[in-house]
Amino acid sequence: MIRIDHVLIATSDLQLGARQLLAGHGLDSTEGGRHLSFGTANRIVPIGSQYLELVAVYDRELAATNPFGRAVLAEANPDGPRPLAVCLAADDLDQVAGRLGMAPVAGERTLPSGQVVGWRSVAMSAAFSTRRLPFFLAWDDPRQHPARTGPKNRPLAIARVEVGGDEAALRTWLGEEVAGLTAVGGAPGVHGVELATADGGLLQLS
């Protein structure tokens, strides 16, 4: 089974982006840590069992050497955070990797405490290339899932993520229906994000 794990949101500055999300949408966040191999850092916005990952570059020289860092640099805007990509949790990541013909890649983030959180991902290169397709992930230790940390925000779940690009190609890429993921055509990438609130409403981020 595949499901929405989190949505990455690019910002030019983590503290500025956090203030903008709080003032504009009432979404609080907590410090996440650093991706030492990418030159990026993040803050976590828990949304039920999912989360938003607010991400910015802290080392421009290092970020320029990898697709993820370059994508964050390209999308970051001081006017406000912008949706960058959607990450899907896979119960069987090896099956997804085999279907796509891609090997899982280990990744990690160093927390402010010095603790390291690890995962394996598939197709990050496709997520941060011109195709901007969803990528897939499995956490090494589910107890370290970022949604378990930080403030409890009002929204209960990520209800809908609109993804552009060729719709038939997206369906083939996913391999199955993913609840809340909607193909909208047009330019590749994440076009919009809606969060479900406790009162039955929707909070639109873009």
C-alpha positions in Angstrom: 0.0 0.0 0.0 1.1 3.5 -0.8 -0.1 6.7 1.0 0.8 10.3 1.4 3.5 10.6 4.0 4.4 14.3 3.8 4.6 17.3 1.5 7.8 19.3 1.1 7.5 23.0 1.1 10.4 25.3 0.1 11.2 28.5 1.8 14.1 31.0 1.5 14.6 31.0 5.3 13.3 28.5 7.8 12.4 31.1 10.5 10.7 33.3 8.0 8.8 30.4 6.5 7.7 29.2 9.9 6.4 32.7 10.8 4.5 32.9 7.5 2.9 29.5 7.9 1.8 30.4 11.5 0.5 33.9 10.6 -1.2 32.8 7.3 -2.6 29.4 8.2 -2.2 28.9 12.0 0.3 26.1 11.4 3.0 25.8 14.1 6.3 23.9 13.5 9.3 22.6 15.3 12.9 22.4 14.4 13.7 19.3 12.4 17.4 19.2 11.7 19.9 19.1 8.8 20.4 16.9 5.8 24.2 17.1 6.0 24.7 15.6 2.5 22.3 18.0 0.8 23.1 21.3 2.4 19.4 21.7 3.5 17.6 22.0 6.8 14.0 21.6 7.8 11.2 22.3 10.2 8.4 19.9 10.9 4.7 20.8 10.8 2.8 17.8 12.2 -0.6 17.1 10.5 -2.2 14.1 12.2 -0.1 11.1 11.2 1.4 13.1 8.3 3.4 16.3 8.1 4.6 19.2 6.1 8.3 19.5 5.7 9.4 23.1 5.5 12.8 23.1 3.9 15.5 25.7 3.2 19.2 25.7 2.1 21.8 26.4 4.7 24.8 25.7 2.5 24.3 27.1 -1.0 27.6 25.6 -2.4 26.7 22.1 -1.2 23.0 22.4 -2.2 24.1 23.3 -5.8 25.8 19.9 -6.1 22.6 17.8 -5.8 19.1 17.8 -7.4 17.3 18.2 -4.1 19.3 21.3 -3.0 19.0 22.8 -6.5 15.2 22.3 -6.4 14.9 24.1 -3.1 17.1 26.9 -4.3 15.0 27.3 -7.4 11.6 27.3 -5.6 12.5 29.3 -2.4 10.8 32.7 -2.3 10.8 35.2 0.5 7.2 36.1 -0.4 6.1 32.8 1.1 6.6 29.0 1.3 5.9 27.0 -1.9 4.9 23.4 -2.3 7.9 21.5 -3.7 7.2 17.8 -3.8 5.1 15.0 -2.3 6.6 12.0 -0.6 4.6 8.7 -0.5 5.1 6.1 2.2 5.4 2.5 0.9 4.6 -0.6 2.9 6.9 -2.6 0.5 9.6 -0.2 -0.7 11.5 -3.0 -2.4 8.5 -3.9 -4.5 8.2 -0.3 -5.6 11.9 -0.1 -6.4 11.7 -3.3 -8.5 8.7 -2.1 -10.4 10.4 1.2 -11.3 13.8 -0.4 -11.9 15.5 1.8 -9.3 17.5 0.9 -6.2 16.5 2.2 -2.8 18.9 4.9 -1.4 19.6 5.4 2.2 19.1 8.9 3.7 19.3 10.6 7.1 18.7 13.7 9.0 20.6 14.9 12.0 18.4 16.2 14.8 19.3 19.2 17.0 20.0 16.7 19.7 22.6 14.9 17.5 20.4 11.9 17.1 20.1 10.6 13.5 16.8 9.7 11.8 17.2 7.3 8.8 15.1 6.2 5.9 15.3 4.6 2.5 13.9 6.3 -0.5 13.2 5.5 -4.2 13.1 8.0 -7.0 14.1 11.2 -5.3 16.0 12.0 -8.5 12.7 12.0 -10.4 11.0 14.2 -7.7 13.5 17.0 -8.1 14.2 16.8 -11.8 12.1 18.5 -14.5 9.5 15.6 -14.1 8.7 16.5 -10.5 7.1 13.1 -9.8 6.2 11.9 -6.3 8.9 9.8 -4.6 8.7 6.9 -2.2 10.0 6.3 1.3 10.2 3.9 4.2 11.4 5.0 7.6 14.0 2.8 9.3 12.2 3.2 12.6 8.5 4.2 12.4 8.7 5.4 16.0 10.9 8.2 14.7 8.3 9.4 12.2 8.4 13.3 12.2 4.6 13.5 12.8 5.2 12.2 16.3 7.2 15.3 17.2 6.4 18.9 17.8 3.1 20.8 18.2 -0.3 19.3 17.5 -1.9 21.4 14.8 -5.6 21.9 14.1 -5.7 20.1 10.8 -6.2 16.3 11.1 -4.7 15.1 7.8 -3.4 16.0 4.4 -6.7 15.7 2.5 -5.6 16.4 -1.1 -2.4 17.0 -3.1 -2.8 18.2 -6.7 0.0 16.9 -8.9 0.6 18.2 -12.5 2.2 16.5 -15.5 1.0 13.8 -17.8 -1.9 12.1 -16.1 -1.4 8.7 -17.7 2.3 8.7 -16.9 1.6 9.6 -13.3 -0.8 6.7 -12.9 1.8 4.3 -14.4 4.4 5.8 -12.1 2.3 5.3 -8.9 1.2 1.8 -9.8 -2.0 2.1 -7.7 -4.5 4.6 -6.5 -3.2 6.8 -3.8 -5.8 8.4 -1.5 -5.8 12.1 -1.6 -3.4 12.4 -4.6 -5.1 14.0 -7.6 -3.8 14.4 -11.1 -4.6 17.8 -12.5 -2.5 18.0 -15.7 -0.6 21.1 -16.6 3.0 21.7 -15.6 4.8 19.0 -13.5 5.0 19.4 -9.8 2.7 20.0 -6.8 -0.1 22.5 -7.7 -2.0 22.6 -4.5 -2.3 21.2 -1.0 -5.5 21.0 1.2 -5.6 20.0 4.8 -8.7 18.5 6.5 -9.7 20.3 9.7 -11.6 18.9 12.7 -14.7 20.8 11.9 -15.0 19.2 8.5 -13.5 22.1 6.6 -10.4 22.4 4.3 -7.4 24.6 4.7 -5.8 25.4 1.4 -2.1 26.1 1.3 -1.7 27.1 -2.4 
